[in-house]
Amino acid sequence: HQGPILEYASRYFKQLTCDAFEGLIADFDEQGQVVLLGVRQGDRRVMINQMSEGTQDQLYLALRLASLRDQLEQQEPWPLILDDILIKFDDPRALATLEVLSELGKRTQVILFTHHAHLLDLARGQLPEGTVQFHTLEESLAESR
């Protein structure tokens, strides 16, 4: 599955980083071990340990989403549950991630937990109406009273 997953992950990584990276490639290090590298414009290759923590999080998310996408093409959908994955993302990359998750939500259920209210505002202001449902703890508590 390496080929399709790497291809999907590469596309997701490009999206999640707002085109700061062109994608991902598998290459060999000095010891002959296969390593994953980010590719910037001009074929400039970046090792994972040279990326910021936020970019590393986007890389790992891209790999997980690619694995899920590969599974969705072979099996029945199953939900994706994410908890505060956008902590280290700036607003443009958080929005790009919300857009990717919204698109993925057309194929399977995506549940994203967050305690960052500004992400709700970001999603409400930028994502197409009706593609996202919001549930807040305050609303749930009010309903239970």
Helices and strands as residue ranges (DSSP letters): H 2-16, E 23-28, E 34-40, G 41-43, E 44-47, G 48-50, H 53-72, E 80-83, H 91-104, E 110-113, H 117-126, H 137-144
